[in-house]
Amino acid sequence: MALQSMTGFSRREGTAGRYRWVWELRSVNGKGLDVRLRLPTGFEHLEAPLKALAGERLTRGNVQAGLAITVAENRLEAAVNRDALAAVLALREQLGDLVDQKPLSLDQLLSIRGLVEFREAEDDDAQRLARDKALVEGFADALSGLVAMREAEGQALMAVLSGHIDQIAALGDIVENDPSRRPEEIARRLQAQVATLMEGTSSLDRDRLHQEVTLLATRADIREELDRLKAHVSAARDLLAKGGPVGRKLDFMAQEFNRESNTICSKSNSAAVTAAGIELKVVIDQFREQVQNLE
């Protein structure tokens, strides 16, 4: 399953009967899926099925979808105001011989204000259903275009994130292989520190001093942190290979990476390890920043 970015754009246009329509879809980062539709007046009934379609293809992102419709062919129809016509005929009857009783001509009827109105012809049920079907299909096509763009950006992000994970693994190896972590080097440093403390004094309890040195040596050990770092690297690579909506999980992995790097820096007893730890934190921040763009 392909990775998806949360940013993308798509535009589709077409015709439905006498209407011309244009869909424009935009998406940006979001904690969840938020689909906002801008529909012309009279098309609000399409909102529920359109949001259902978006929910089938997307899991995260703030999506804005706008529909523009123009009428390519005007159809006019004449509407007779029958109440007004009845009033005119009744008045004619009341006036009797005072007015000409010849039948009213069409020109005379049209000349009476408000008696006949010309208005846009309304679509029948079959035409409305066909129009709505075309609009929903157009939205689905635009949605496919949006998903395709998000997947293309997701593939680009995958390459970047894979590079960051490789850097994290390489820096972990630098820390693990640093000479300061060799048992003999740790022992030599501790012996030198103990000798300095014991020099010129006999008031220190050697047994207690031995316990403190052992505790310091244990606290300075970063074996567990390095093991966990390797496990997180493996898990992050598996998530990228799996694909799909893994952005939240990778964001959690970034937090775990950061936790291990902080501990490594705090336990470091070598300038080289500290430098690698700082570089590790920089790469992890870059990794997390890019992960925020993933679905």
Order of alpha helices (4+ residues) and beta strands (2+ residues): beta-beta-beta-alpha-beta-beta-alpha-alpha-beta-alpha-alpha-alpha-alpha-alpha-alpha
